[in-house]
Amino acid sequence: MEMKRAALEIVVPLGPVDAIPLGQGCTYVVDGCPIAVFRQRDGQLFATENACPHRGGPLAEGIIGDGKVICPLHARQFDLVTGASQDCAVKTYPVRVEGGEILLTLA
């Protein structure tokens, strides 16, 4: 994937937003790192690291809703805004849509 550098951040185009069905997540590999991008039913996007810190579960395959993702391996919930869970957290990334294209920001 081609990266663009802009004022201390890297913006990575991931592809069309329509590639992620409403209410689901998708995994993208950016610079060797799997990142989960979620598209809530209201169309809002969130991005986190894909691996659950508890057992490495693929968060992109989890159930999303109410601003949370539930790990498919053990049902641990993570806040999609902060990445927080009850005793651990996942990294979150700024993500937006411009012209129908998903843009992920790496700081």
C-alpha positions in Angstrom: 0.0 0.0 0.0 1.3 3.5 -0.9 1.8 5.8 2.1 1.7 9.6 2.1 3.6 11.6 4.7 1.9 14.7 6.0 3.1 16.8 9.0 4.4 14.1 11.3 1.8 11.5 10.4 1.5 8.9 7.7 -1.8 8.5 5.9 -2.4 5.1 4.3 -5.2 4.6 1.7 -6.8 1.2 2.4 -9.4 1.0 -0.4 -13.1 1.7 -0.9 -15.3 2.0 2.2 -17.9 -0.2 0.5 -15.5 -3.1 0.8 -16.5 -3.4 4.4 -20.2 -4.3 4.9 -22.1 -2.4 7.5 -21.8 -4.0 10.9 -18.6 -5.9 10.1 -14.8 -5.6 10.3 -12.0 -6.3 7.8 -8.3 -6.9 8.3 -5.7 -4.8 6.4 -2.0 -5.3 6.7 -0.1 -2.1 6.9 3.7 -2.2 7.0 3.5 -5.8 8.2 1.0 -5.0 11.0 -2.5 -6.4 10.8 -5.1 -3.7 11.5 -8.8 -4.2 12.0 -11.1 -1.6 10.4 -14.7 -1.7 11.6 -17.8 -0.2 9.9 -20.7 0.1 12.3 -24.2 -0.1 11.1 -24.5 3.7 11.2 -21.5 3.8 8.8 -19.0 5.1 11.4 -15.5 3.7 11.0 -13.0 2.6 13.7 -9.6 1.0 13.5 -7.6 -1.0 16.1 -4.7 -3.4 16.0 -6.2 -6.8 14.9 -4.8 -9.1 17.6 -6.5 -9.4 21.0 -3.8 -9.1 23.7 -5.3 -11.9 25.7 -5.0 -14.8 23.2 -4.3 -13.1 19.8 -7.9 -13.5 18.6 -8.7 -11.8 15.3 -10.7 -8.8 16.4 -11.8 -8.0 12.8 -13.9 -11.3 13.0 -15.6 -10.2 16.2 -19.1 -8.8 16.7 -19.4 -5.0 16.7 -22.0 -2.7 18.1 -22.5 0.1 20.5 -18.9 1.3 20.0 -17.4 -2.0 21.0 -15.9 -5.1 19.4 -16.2 -8.6 21.1 -13.3 -10.9 20.6 -14.4 -14.1 18.8 -12.2 -16.3 20.9 -13.2 -15.4 24.5 -15.8 -12.6 24.3 -13.6 -9.9 25.8 -15.0 -6.5 24.8 -12.9 -3.6 23.6 -14.0 0.0 23.2 -13.5 1.1 19.6 -12.7 4.7 20.5 -10.1 4.1 23.3 -9.2 0.4 22.7 -9.8 -0.2 26.5 -11.0 -3.4 28.0 -11.4 -4.5 31.6 -7.7 -5.2 32.2 -5.9 -4.6 28.9 -6.2 -2.5 25.7 -5.5 -2.5 22.0 -4.0 0.3 20.0 -6.5 2.4 18.1 -5.8 4.4 14.9 -7.6 7.5 13.4 -9.5 6.5 10.3 -11.7 8.5 8.0 -13.4 8.4 4.6 -12.6 10.8 1.8 -14.1 10.4 -1.7 -15.3 6.9 -0.7 -11.7 5.8 0.2 -10.7 4.6 3.7 -7.7 6.6 5.0 -5.8 5.3 8.0 -3.5 7.6 9.9 -0.3 6.3 11.6 1.3 8.7 14.0 
